[in-house]
Amino acid sequence: MLDAGCVILGKNVDVDAFAGLDDDALPQALDAADGERYDAAEFSDELREDVEQDLEVLRSIARLWAAVTTDSKFEAVAAMLQTSPLLKDERVLIFTESRETALYLGERLEALFPGASLVFDSQGGVCFRDGARQVLSSYDARERILRNFDPGHEAPEQDIRLLIATDVLAEGVNLHRAGRIINYDLPWNPTRIMQRVGRINRVGSRHEKLYIFNIFPTSQADAHLGLESNIINKIDAFHTVLGEDDRYLSEEEQPVPQGLFGQRLMRRLDQAGMEDDNEEDSELKYLEIIRTIRDTQPELYSRLEHLPRKARAGREAKEHANSTLIFFKEGPVKKFVLVPPQGQGEPQELTFLEAAASFACPATTPRKEVPPVYYEALSSARRWLEQRGAEDAFTPVRSTTDKQLLHGLKALLQLRVFQGEDRAYLALLCAAVDQGRLSRPLLKKLHATANPRKYAPQPMLAALRALAPENMLTTPAAATPKASERQPHEIILAEYLVENQPCP
């Protein structure tokens, strides 16, 4: 581009379109490119030097890669599929994070198992016949997958044995006619492995045992990546806290049948959407604390496992002084409630991370007597929950991302530029977010879109409408259980935060 006198910048610029073009074809391609155009003279001479250095690095990598004539990773997987008694002639799911890798696997496996494989990713499906690719729409590919892998399908088929997919297929479908999974590559996020396994670990599976094959990097590569230790450590933390009795990565894992936090997190991990990475990493911090206690302080861990219901304590605290922090359980729903001192406002519900930060204190913190006002705080919290329950008893605690999205939408609603139908749409969207009626993936997309640094108000509204059409928002929320059907609020534990007294 520099030699042609023009530099094009933009997210939609197809760099591959310029590869290999001669001097006559390049100007025409530049004219057709989609992006911002800049005169090459506007850039410093250092840019050319940097680009040439980068180009030489890429050329040297290409020269090294050209010398590689074998793929030991694929050959190992192919050998297992051909000879292993656990894989030979069985339906197998092969997961990878990359579309390019999925297509590569599909083409190579077609040569070994003609007509037996199908590739699926976010763009649809690809199957192979006589060495040629046949592209399928997402709908047609999913239907074909379900006919071959969903045991509940009304018109089952037998022609696809190897399903190669990215993680787009790790959510929301039943594939448990298969009992084997190969993780051709492993994601940094271990919950994605659990989601993958969740496609075949379903009620109604005919398989007595499920087999998971994980392809780890070589020891030489992992010395630079650290992938294996990262993912094993996180899975081990989940075993401790979630109460899992399955092994996902290796026989060396130590499943814990009854986890300290029960099934709360496992249910969340199996949902279609995931919390944002920052929240997940924060929660993993607390899981790691529990895991360390389990390994180094078994007596304390046992005490935590058998902590009696309605446990209470008092301690000095600078923040939320003279307030009461309570962990309630109502059937399957768990709630953290902070009750301020009498006359200083209503109780408020906290997220898990907010409550964990409020409960946290050094192990040496002395215990204080619980004052009589503590019992009034419990009653106040119960009344508040009962009153709230008439409106949204089962609305889940919103994540930080949800709160930021809701705050941004309400700010958007205040802009005078929006009137009439626009304001009505924004009000509907606010209500849908507030009532927890939107899926986690959609909420994440809306959160990324409702960014004033990224979009002006009008384009932002158009993007929000495209993601969440009005007919989606008018779907009624699930009915709230009647008071007679709801279970009582049970106190799990509580803490009274005594005002920190200065030293005399």
WOZILIN-V119266 format. One record per residue. N is the residue number from 1. RES is the residue in one small letter. PHI is phi in radians with two decimals (NA if undefined). NEAR is the number of other ideal C-beta (glycine too) atoms within 12 Angstrom. Layout:
N_RES_PHI_NEAR, N_RES_PHI_NEAR
This chain:
1_m_NA_27, 2_l_-1.06_25, 3_d_-1.16_17, 4_a_-1.44_24, 5_g_1.48_18, 6_c_-2.53_25, 7_v_-2.08_26, 8_i_-1.97_29, 9_l_-2.12_17, 10_g_2.87_14, 11_k_-1.16_11, 12_n_-1.75_12, 13_v_-1.28_21, 14_d_-1.56_17, 15_v_-1.09_18, 16_d_-1.08_10, 17_a_-1.16_20, 18_f_-1.65_26, 19_a_-1.16_13, 20_g_1.39_11, 21_l_-1.31_21, 22_d_-1.47_13, 23_d_-1.11_14, 24_d_-1.39_9, 25_a_-1.47_16, 26_l_-1.09_23, 27_p_-1.01_19, 28_q_-1.13_15, 29_a_-1.15_26, 30_l_-1.16_27, 31_d_-1.11_14, 32_a_-1.53_17, 33_a_-1.22_26, 34_d_-1.75_16, 35_g_2.94_22, 36_e_-1.37_15, 37_r_-1.77_20, 38_y_-2.32_19, 39_d_-1.21_14, 40_a_-1.04_20, 41_a_-1.18_13, 42_e_-1.31_15, 43_f_-1.71_19, 44_s_-1.28_13, 45_d_-1.13_13, 46_e_-1.09_10, 47_l_-1.08_18, 48_r_-1.06_18, 49_e_-1.08_14, 50_d_-1.13_15, 51_v_-1.11_20, 52_e_-1.14_16, 53_q_-1.13_14, 54_d_-1.07_14, 55_l_-1.09_16, 56_e_-1.17_14, 57_v_-1.08_14, 58_l_-1.11_16, 59_r_-1.15_14, 60_s_-1.18_14, 61_i_-1.12_14, 62_a_-1.09_13, 63_r_-1.13_12, 64_l_-1.11_11, 65_w_-1.18_12, 66_a_-1.10_10, 67_a_-1.39_10, 68_v_-1.49_13, 69_t_-1.98_8, 70_t_-2.23_10, 71_d_-2.22_17, 72_s_-1.12_15, 73_k_-1.16_24, 74_f_-1.11_28, 75_e_-1.08_17, 76_a_-1.17_22, 77_v_-1.17_34, 78_a_-1.07_30, 79_a_-1.12_16, 80_m_-1.11_28, 81_l_-1.13_33, 82_q_-1.51_20, 83_t_-2.11_14, 84_s_-1.18_19, 85_p_-1.08_12, 86_l_-1.41_20, 87_l_-2.05_29, 88_k_-1.06_19, 89_d_1.16_17, 90_e_-1.81_31, 91_r_-1.26_40, 92_v_-2.35_43, 93_l_-1.71_49, 94_i_-2.04_47, 95_f_-1.82_45, 96_t_-2.51_37, 97_e_-1.49_26, 98_s_-1.97_21, 99_r_-1.10_24, 100_e_-1.06_18, 101_t_-1.13_28, 102_a_-1.07_36, 103_l_-1.16_29, 104_y_-1.06_25, 105_l_-1.11_42, 106_g_-1.04_41, 107_e_-1.15_24, 108_r_-1.27_27, 109_l_-1.26_36, 110_e_-1.06_30, 111_a_-1.18_18, 112_l_-1.60_25, 113_f_-2.28_29, 114_p_-0.98_18, 115_g_1.28_22, 116_a_-1.80_28, 117_s_-2.12_41, 118_l_-2.50_47, 119_v_-1.88_43, 120_f_-2.37_46, 121_d_-2.57_33, 122_s_-1.14_21, 123_q_-1.66_19, 124_g_2.21_29, 125_g_-2.14_37, 126_v_-2.45_35, 127_c_-2.14_35, 128_f_-2.23_30, 129_r_-2.37_18, 130_d_0.97_11, 131_g_1.43_14, 132_a_-1.82_14, 133_r_-1.36_19, 134_q_-2.15_22, 135_v_-1.50_21, 136_l_-2.07_24, 137_s_-1.18_15, 138_s_-1.03_20, 139_y_-1.11_13, 140_d_-1.12_19, 141_a_-1.15_32, 142_r_-1.08_29, 143_e_-1.10_25, 144_r_-1.17_31, 145_i_-1.08_40, 146_l_-1.12_31, 147_r_-1.10_24, 148_n_-1.70_35, 149_f_-2.18_41, 150_d_-1.64_30, 151_p_-1.16_23, 152_g_-1.62_18, 153_h_-1.23_21, 154_e_-1.25_10, 155_a_-2.25_12, 156_p_-1.17_19, 157_e_-2.22_19, 158_q_-2.23_16, 159_d_-1.52_21, 160_i_-1.82_39, 161_r_-1.88_31, 162_l_-2.01_45, 163_l_-1.86_48, 164_i_-1.85_46, 165_a_-2.55_48, 166_t_-1.50_34, 167_d_-1.21_35, 168_v_-1.10_31, 169_l_-1.68_40, 170_a_-1.47_38, 171_e_-2.36_28, 172_g_1.38_21, 173_v_-2.32_31, 174_n_-1.70_26, 175_l_-2.25_44, 176_h_-1.51_29, 177_r_-1.20_33, 178_a_-1.53_39, 179_g_-2.23_28, 180_r_-2.33_39, 181_i_-2.27_43, 182_i_-1.99_39, 183_n_-1.54_37, 184_y_-1.13_39, 185_d_-2.39_34, 186_l_-1.94_36, 187_p_-1.33_28, 188_w_-1.18_22, 189_n_-1.51_27, 190_p_-1.19_37, 191_t_-1.14_37, 192_r_-1.19_33, 193_i_-1.15_39, 194_m_-1.09_38, 195_q_-1.13_35, 196_r_-1.04_44, 197_v_-1.11_38, 198_g_-1.08_36, 199_r_-1.24_39, 200_i_-1.98_39, 201_n_-1.57_32, 202_r_-2.18_23, 203_v_-1.09_11, 204_g_1.72_14, 205_s_-1.16_25, 206_r_-1.47_16, 207_h_-1.53_21, 208_e_-1.23_7, 209_k_-2.29_15, 210_l_-1.91_29, 211_y_-2.10_29, 212_i_-2.08_35, 213_f_-1.93_32, 214_n_-1.96_33, 215_i_-1.74_31, 216_f_-1.47_25, 217_p_-1.10_22, 218_t_-1.11_15, 219_s_-1.05_13, 220_q_-1.16_9, 221_a_-1.23_16, 222_d_-1.24_18, 223_a_-1.07_12, 224_h_-1.59_11, 225_l_-1.48_18, 226_g_1.21_18, 227_l_-1.16_29, 228_e_-1.09_27, 229_s_-1.16_20, 230_n_-1.05_23, 231_i_-1.29_33, 232_i_-1.16_28, 233_n_-1.11_25, 234_k_-1.21_37, 235_i_-1.08_40, 236_d_-1.10_32, 237_a_-1.12_37, 238_f_-1.12_42, 239_h_-0.97_37, 240_t_-1.11_35, 241_v_-1.65_39, 242_l_-1.52_37, 243_g_1.39_23, 244_e_-1.49_36, 245_d_-2.13_18, 246_d_-1.88_27, 247_r_-1.78_26, 248_y_-1.82_38, 249_l_-2.05_35, 250_s_-2.81_21, 251_e_-1.24_13, 252_e_-1.46_13, 253_e_-1.10_26, 254_q_-2.07_24, 255_p_-1.10_23, 256_v_-2.12_29, 257_p_-0.97_16, 258_q_-1.97_18, 259_g_-1.33_27, 260_l_-1.14_32, 261_f_-1.75_32, 262_g_1.12_21, 263_q_-1.77_21, 264_r_-0.99_26, 265_l_-1.28_32, 266_m_-1.07_25, 267_r_-1.08_18, 268_r_-1.19_30, 269_l_-1.16_37, 270_d_-1.56_27, 271_q_-1.30_24, 272_a_-1.13_22, 273_g_-1.93_28, 274_m_-2.12_31, 275_e_-1.19_32, 276_d_-1.16_26, 277_d_-1.08_19, 278_n_-1.09_18, 279_e_-1.16_29, 280_e_-1.10_31, 281_d_-1.09_21, 282_s_-1.13_22, 283_e_-1.18_36, 284_l_-1.06_34, 285_k_-1.05_22, 286_y_-1.26_27, 287_l_-1.10_34, 288_e_-1.17_21, 289_i_-1.07_26, 290_i_-1.09_32, 291_r_-1.09_30, 292_t_-1.12_20, 293_i_-1.08_24, 294_r_-1.02_27, 295_d_-1.43_19, 296_t_-1.94_12, 297_q_-2.36_16, 298_p_-1.04_13, 299_e_-1.17_12, 300_l_-1.14_19, 301_y_-1.07_23, 302_s_-1.11_14, 303_r_-1.10_15, 304_l_-1.15_22, 305_e_-1.07_23, 306_h_-1.87_13, 307_l_-1.05_17, 308_p_-1.23_12, 309_r_-1.14_14, 310_k_1.14_20, 311_a_-1.11_20, 312_r_-2.49_27, 313_a_-2.76_26, 314_g_-2.23_29, 315_r_-2.77_33, 316_e_-1.32_25, 317_a_-2.68_28, 318_k_-1.40_16, 319_e_-1.61_20, 320_h_0.99_32, 321_a_-1.04_22, 322_n_1.08_29, 323_s_-1.84_34, 324_t_-2.14_45, 325_l_-1.87_43, 326_i_-2.22_42, 327_f_-1.87_35, 328_f_-1.78_38, 329_k_-2.31_23, 330_e_-2.22_28, 331_g_1.07_17, 332_p_-1.45_18, 333_v_-1.67_29, 334_k_-2.03_32, 335_k_-2.39_38, 336_f_-1.87_33, 337_v_-2.22_41, 338_l_-1.88_38, 339_v_-1.83_39, 340_p_-1.30_24, 341_p_-1.01_24, 342_q_-0.99_20, 343_g_1.47_11, 344_q_-2.02_17, 345_g_1.96_14, 346_e_-1.47_19, 347_p_-1.05_34, 348_q_-2.38_27, 349_e_-1.56_31, 350_l_-1.95_29, 351_t_-1.33_27, 352_f_-1.01_32, 353_l_-1.16_28, 354_e_-1.14_27, 355_a_-1.18_29, 356_a_-1.08_24, 357_a_-1.15_21, 358_s_-1.29_30, 359_f_-1.25_29, 360_a_-1.11_20, 361_c_-2.84_24, 362_p_-1.07_9, 363_a_-1.11_12, 364_t_-1.54_7, 365_t_-1.06_18, 366_p_-1.22_15, 367_r_-1.46_17, 368_k_-1.98_22, 369_e_-1.15_15, 370_v_-1.46_23, 371_p_-1.36_19, 372_p_-1.02_14, 373_v_-1.14_24, 374_y_-1.04_31, 375_y_-1.22_21, 376_e_-1.17_21, 377_a_-1.11_35, 378_l_-1.07_31, 379_s_-1.10_21, 380_s_-1.08_29, 381_a_-1.14_35, 382_r_-1.08_27, 383_r_-1.08_19, 384_w_-1.12_29, 385_l_-1.15_38, 386_e_-1.13_21, 387_q_-1.12_17, 388_r_-1.18_26, 389_g_-1.09_28, 390_a_-1.15_16, 391_e_-1.80_15, 392_d_-2.66_25, 393_a_-1.00_33, 394_f_-1.92_27, 395_t_-1.23_25, 396_p_-1.19_29, 397_v_-1.13_28, 398_r_-1.31_29, 399_s_-1.33_31, 400_t_-1.05_26, 401_t_-1.06_32, 402_d_-1.09_35, 403_k_-1.11_24, 404_q_-1.13_25, 405_l_-1.09_35, 406_l_-1.09_29, 407_h_-1.08_21, 408_g_-1.14_31, 409_l_-1.18_39, 410_k_-1.16_21, 411_a_-1.16_19, 412_l_-1.11_33, 413_l_-1.12_28, 414_q_-1.44_16, 415_l_-1.24_20, 416_r_-1.21_10, 417_v_-1.14_17, 418_f_-1.77_25, 419_q_-2.40_13, 420_g_0.95_10, 421_e_-1.09_13, 422_d_-1.09_24, 423_r_-1.16_21, 424_a_-1.11_19, 425_y_-1.11_29, 426_l_-1.09_35, 427_a_-1.13_23, 428_l_-1.10_29, 429_l_-1.14_40, 430_c_-1.02_30, 431_a_-1.13_27, 432_a_-1.14_34, 433_v_-1.19_40, 434_d_-1.10_26, 435_q_-1.60_25, 436_g_1.20_26, 437_r_-1.70_27, 438_l_-1.94_36, 439_s_-1.23_23, 440_r_-1.05_31, 441_p_-1.04_24, 442_l_-1.16_28, 443_l_-1.06_38, 444_k_-1.14_28, 445_k_-1.16_22, 446_l_-1.12_37, 447_h_-1.09_34, 448_a_-1.19_22, 449_t_-1.38_28, 450_a_-1.36_36, 451_n_-2.10_22, 452_p_-1.11_18, 453_r_-1.40_10, 454_k_-1.78_15, 455_y_-2.30_19, 456_a_-1.29_15, 457_p_-0.94_25, 458_q_-1.16_15, 459_p_-1.07_17, 460_m_-1.11_30, 461_l_-1.08_32, 462_a_-1.08_18, 463_a_-1.17_22, 464_l_-1.13_40, 465_r_-1.10_25, 466_a_-1.17_18, 467_l_-1.33_28, 468_a_-2.28_35, 469_p_-1.05_18, 470_e_-1.07_22, 471_n_-1.14_11, 472_m_-1.22_21, 473_l_-1.39_29, 474_t_-1.55_17, 475_t_-1.13_17, 476_p_-1.14_12, 477_a_-1.26_21, 478_a_-1.06_14, 479_a_-1.15_10, 480_t_-1.36_19, 481_p_-1.04_18, 482_k_-1.16_10, 483_a_-1.00_15, 484_s_-1.23_7, 485_e_-1.62_14, 486_r_-1.44_21, 487_q_-1.50_18, 488_p_-1.19_18, 489_h_-1.34_31, 490_e_-1.75_23, 491_i_-1.43_31, 492_i_-1.54_27, 493_l_-2.77_26, 494_a_-2.67_35, 495_e_-2.51_36, 496_y_-1.74_34, 497_l_-1.71_35, 498_v_-1.33_28, 499_e_-1.05_20, 500_n_-1.14_18, 501_q_-1.61_14, 502_p_-1.16_7, 503_c_-1.23_5, 504_p_-1.22_3
